[in-house]
Amino acid sequence: MGVSKRDRDVVARLIWRLGCASPFRISRILLLAEWAAEERTGRRLTGLTYAGASFGFYVEELPSIAESLEAEGCLKRDEERRCLRYSCDPPELPPDVADLLEEVSRGAERLDDLSLNRAVIGDPRYPRWVAGAGGGGR
C-alpha cells in the first residue's frame, strides 16, 4: 500500500517548517509528533512505519516521500549541508495538526542530533513504537 496524501503532507510540512533538516532529524521529530498526537487525541498522527533497533530507527516511507516531493520540484537536497529543503508553499493541514508540528519542532530546535536521538530512544514509549526495538512497531 502506498503512502497517504495526509502522511505525505505531514512530512512535507515538517520539512518546510525545519528549513534544512536531515532525514535523521526529520524521523526523530516525526516520532515525537506521533507521541504528542497520541497523548492529545488517542490516535496516531500518521500511518508511517518506524523500524530499527534499540539504538536507533528510520521511517520506512521517508525515502519514497522524499523522492516524490523531489520529482514534483518541491524538495531540494543540500549535499553540502546534508539536508533536505522544502521549496514549495507548505501543504495545508488541519490547524490542530499544523499547530502540533509547529510545537514539537520548536521544542526540538534546542537539541542537537545526539540529544534529540537520546530523548527519543530513551523514552519508555520507544520500544512499543519501533519494530526491532523490543516491540512490534506501529
N, C-alpha and C positions, 0 to 999 in steps of 0.2 A: 504494500500500500504506500502511496506517495505522501508527501508532506502536505498538511492542510494549509490553506491560504492564511488562516489566522496564525499558525505556528511560524510560517514564513514571515508574516508581518511583524510578529513579536520579535523575531531575531533581527529583522531589518531595522525596526525602531530602536532596538537596543544598540546596534552598531552605530546608527545615526547619533544616538544620544552620547555614546562614548567618544565619538570623534575619530579616533585611531586606536583600534584595540586588536590584540592578538586573539586567535581562536581559544587559547588557553584562558585568557581573562573573560572572554565572552561566555564560555561554558560555565565558569565559576559563578558569574553574576546571574546567568540563567537559572542555575540551581538555587541560588539564594532567592530569586524571584518566585520560583516554584514553591519553596517553603513558605514564603510570605503569603502567597495566594492561598495555599492550603490552610494556613492559620486563620486567614480572614474569611474565606468562603467555604472551606471544607472541600474544595476541588482543586485539581491541578490547573496550572496556567496554560500548559501546552500538552501535546501528546508526544513530545520528544523523548528519545531513549538515551539514558545515561548509562554508559558501560565503562568498566575499568577494574580497578583493584583497590586495596586498602590505601595505597599511596597516591592515587590519582585516577582521573577518569577523562572521558571525552563524550561529546554529544554526537551520536552516530549520524544524525541527519545534517549536521553543520556543514560538512564539505559539499553536499548536494545543494543545500540552500545557498551557500556562497557562490557556487558555480552558476546557478540560475540567476542570481542577482547580478553577477558579473556579465552574463550573456545579455541581460537587459540594459547594461551600461550603468547600473546603479551602484556597483561595488567596484572599488579600485583597490588593488594591492600595493601597498607601500613596501617594496622589497628592502629598502634601506632601513626602515624602522620596524620591519617585520610585523605589519599590522594591516587591518582591513579598514577601509573608509566607505561609508555610505554616502553617495554623491547626489541622490535624487531627493525630492521632497519626502519627508518622513511619512510612512504609511499611517492611515487613520486607524486608530484603535478606540474601543470604548474608553471613556475618560478614566474609569477606575483602573483599567489595565495600563494605560499610559502613565497614570499617576504612580502606580505600583512600580513600574520600571524606572521611573524617574527617582523615586525614593530609594529603591535598592541600589541603583547605580551610583547615586550621590553618596550613599553610605559606604560604598566600596572604593570611592575615589581616594580616600586617605590611606588605603592599604597597598603596599607593593605586592607583586605577584606571589612571592613566597608567603607573606602574611595572609593574603586572600586565600591561597590554597590551604594553608593550615586551618584557617577559620572554617572552611567548608569540610575538609576531610576529618577534622576533629569534632564536628558536630555529631551528636548522637543519632540524628536522622540519616546521616550519610549512608551507612550500610543498607538501610531499608530502600534507599532510592537508587543505588548504583549496583547494577548487575556485576558480579565478580568481586564485590567488596564485602561479602558476607550476607548479602540479601539477594532478592530476586530482581531488583531493579524495578523501575516503573516506566 
